[in-house]
Amino acid sequence: SAEIRWIKPLFVMLEYFYDDSDKRAFIEIDSKVHLEHILPKEPNHHGWDKIFTQEEIKKYTNSLANLTLLRVKKNIGALNYDFNKKKDIYRGKDKTGVVTCYNITKELLDYEKWDMKGLKDRGDKLKKRINDKLDIFK
């Protein structure tokens, strides 16, 4: 949707500057790079409605903290599954057998569960890293 279009290039910037390596790969923003909703856009399955209130779902589904980068095949595989199943897909325990190439998505593997605490924690971390590069969050 229009309000989240800017997040993909912002995440690609975070990937590009993920470490101080001089061996940064060019990351093409093409149709194979998707924004994954960790808390899905249709959260009525897999217990998401027991973790988040309807108000939280409405407010945070398209938020910076709830989005991450995935290649198209992994994003299709992740669908509306619960967080543990999504983490398995990010880890490569799926048809692709490949761990996600995106560091900001790999960081999600450190979260035991995806709830308001995790969502807010990740949002704060992302904002800090973005601000370190762009100095936009005051």
NORLINWO-V734377 format. One line per field, one symbol per residue. psi: psi as a letter, one per 30 degrees, with the letter a starting at -180 (. if undefined). Layout:
# NORLINWO-V734377
psi=???
This chain:
# NORLINWO-V734377
psi=lefgefeeeeeeeeeegeagkfhkkkjkjaffjlkkjejlfigglggeffekleeeeeefeglefgllklleeeeeeebglleeeeeeeefgiaeegkkkfkefeeffffkeljaeeeeeeeeeeeeeeeeeefhfj.
